[in-house]
């Protein structure tokens, strides 16, 4: 039998990385909620509803789409 192909034991796992992966997957799920809701503020007359929509769109792209995908990968 070859060395190194056995699964990692539960006591050898790094819990911090498992928690970080779980948070990243949750973030990816939140990032995809916007797409799955079929909400598109550009189809509203005049573009975005308000300044708050533009700010939240920027924060969403910066903190959710930009960070969670890179953390997970």
N, C-alpha and C positions, 0 to 999 in steps of 0.2 A: 504494500500500500504506500502511496506517495505521501510525503510530508507536506503540510501546508494547504491541503484541500478540505480539511474538516471545517465545519461551521465554528464560528466564534462562540465561546461559552458565555452564558449570561453574566458571569462575574467579570469577564474581560471586556465587556462592552463599555463604551464611553457614553454615559447618560446625557452629557451636555450636547453631544452631536445629534443624538436622537431627538432631544427637545428642540434643537435648532432646526432640524429637518422638518419636524412637525409644524413649527411656526412658519417655516417657509412654504410648506404645502397649504396651510391655512391662508397665507397671504396670496398665493397663486389663485386659490379658490375665490378670494375676495376680488382680485383683479379681474377674474373672468365673469363675475356677477354683472359687471357693467355691460359686457358684450352679450351675455345671455338674456338680459332684461330687454334688449332691443330698443333701449332708450338712446336716441341720437339728437342732441340739442341743436345740431346744424339744420335739421329739418323744420325747426320752428322759425316762423317769420322773423328775420333780423338776426338769426344765429342763436347765440346763447341767450338764455332768459335774463340773466343778470351778471353782474360782476362776480358774484359768489360762485356761479357755475364755472366761470373761467378759472377762478382761484382753486376750486376743488378739482377741476380737471388737471391743472398743473400739479397739485399735491398728489393726486392719484398716480399720475405718470412718474413723478419723481420718487415717491416713497414706496409705492406698491409695485408698479410694473418694473421699475428700475432696480429695486433692491431684492425683492423676494426671488425673482428668477435667478439672479446671480448667487444668492445664498444657497438656493437649492442645488444649483449646478456645481 
